[in-house]
Amino acid sequence: MKLLLASLCFLVAAFSARGQSLQNSSFEEQGDGPDLAAHWNRWGQWINRETDWSPTHSGKCLIGYHHWQIEDGANSGIWQEVTGAKPGQRFRFTVFVWVDKAGAPAREIELRLEATHGDHQLTIQSTTFSTKDIPTGQWYPISVTGTTPENHVRVLVVVSPSSTAPREGAVKFDDAALEVVAVDKK
């Protein structure tokens, strides 16, 4: 029993020492309202924590982008700041995405890694995915990898609507993950 407890304490300490993990990565925990995911920030229209949509990738909740509700051309998104990184640390941010089969789906999804430098945001790396290149009607992982110059990293999911109406379908996000890929040696 003592050996098991010591092993468990070691694993918890090792995980905590890494210091870079997303909070509420499956969006299960409610934020200030039922449509907000705890520890995540959002902007734009109709990107909400959903408790009744299915299928989820895991758990009971996901982030849903209501593309059919969007009336203007502005993007929407979610983000989370992660502290405890080391300058030169390389990260991979992954999220599972579901694009509805629709005649006029959302145009694109961008995954972005950022850092705050002084009083402005610095893009570390950005990858944009056309929804036409993502298999529809199934969960599919997308990711971006980059090296932070600071002691933190911000992860962002940005969704842009189609440029023409009528807009149809939804985009779902679940099971986000941030992992250390390697540390650059200097």
N, C-alpha and C positions, 0 to 999 in steps of 0.2 A: 504494500500500500504506500509506504514512504517513497519507494522508487517511482511509482506511478505519479504521486503528487509532485515529486521533484521534477520529473519529466514534463508534467503539465506546466509547472511554474517556469521552467526553462523555455518552453514554447511560447508562453504568454510574454515573457520578457523579450524573447527574440523578435516576436511580432511587434511589440510596442517599440522596440529600438528602431525598427524600420520607419515607423512614424508616418508612412504614406499609404493610407487606405481611404477609400471613399466611405462616407457615412451614408447609411440608408441606400445602399447600392441597388436594391430591388424596389425601392420606392414604397415599401410596406408601411413605414412610419408616417403618420399624418403630421403635417406642419400646422400653421396657424388656422387653416381651414381644411375641409375635406378634399378640396381640389389642389392642395399644396402638399408637396413632399417635404418632410422635415430635412433640414440640412442642405436643401437645394434652393437656388434662387431661380426666378424666371422673368422673362420679358416677352412682350408681344401678346398676340391674341391666341386664345384657344389652344394652349398647351397646358394640359392639366393632369393631375394625378387622378387616375381612374380606378375605381374599386369594382365596377360591374362589367368591364370589358373582358372578353375572352377570345382566343386563349391567351393566357399569360405565358411567359417563358418559364417563370417559376413564381411561387407565392400566389397572392391574390390581387396584387396591384401592379400598375404600370403607368407610364407617362403616355398620354394620348394626344396627338396633334389632330384637331378637328378640321381637316383641310376644307371640307364642304362648307364650313362656317366662315372662312376667311373672305373678307370683302375687299381688302386692299393688297398691295404688293409687298408690304413689310414682312420681314422674317420674324420668327418667334424662336425662343430657345430656353434652355436651362443651363445652369452652371454651378460648380462647387469649387471652393478654394481648399486646397490641401496643404497643410504646413508640415514641417519636419523633413523636407527634402534637403539634399546637399547640392550646392552648385556643381554642375558637371554630371549630375545623375540623369540617366536616360530612363524614360517612362514610356509605357504603352497604355493608352486609354482605349478601352473596348466597350462597346455596348451592342446588345442584340436589338435588331430592328425588324419590324413587320410592316410591309407596305401593302395596303389593301389593293386588290385587283380593282382598278377603276379606269374609266375612260380618260379622265384628266387628273392624274395623281399630282401630289406635290412635286415641285421641280427638282429639288436637291436637298441633301443633308450634308452639313459640314461638321466634322469633328475637329476641335481646335484645342491646343495646349497653349496657355499663356502664363506669363509671370508679370508681376508688378515691379516696375523699375522706376524709382523715384515716385512721381505722381501720375504715371501713365502705364497702360497695359502694353506689354511687348508680346507679340505673337511668336511663340517658340516653333510651332509647326501646325499646319492646317492641311486637312485632306477633305476634298469635296467629292461626294458620291451622287451621281445622277440616279434618281429613283428608277429610271428605266433600266439601269444596270444591276439593280437589286432584285433577286427573285421575289415574286409576289406571293402572298398567301402562306408564308412560312417565316420562321425566325431565322435571321441571318446575321452573323457577327460582322461588324465593321470596326476599324481601329485606326489610330494615328499614333506615331512614335516620335518623340523628340527629347532633347536634352535641355534641362533647365539651367539657366545661368544664376538663379537665385535660390533661396532656401524654402521655396514653396512652388507650387504649380496650380494653375486653375484649369479645370476641364470644362469644355463647353460642347453642347449639342445645339446646332442651329438648323432650323428647317425653313426653307424658302418655298412659298407657294408657286403654283404654276402661273405663268404670265397671262394666261387667258382664262376666261370663265366659259362654261360653268366649271367650278372646282369640285372634285369628287373624292370620296374615300377618306381614309385616315392613315396616319403613320403612328406606330406604337413603338415604345422603347422600354426595355427591361434589362435587368442584370448588368449594370455598368460595372466596370472594373478598372482599376489603375494598378499597374504592376511595374516594379523596377526591372528594367531589362539589363542594364549594365551601368557601370560607373566609368566615365571617360578618365583615362589616366593621363596626367600632364606632367 
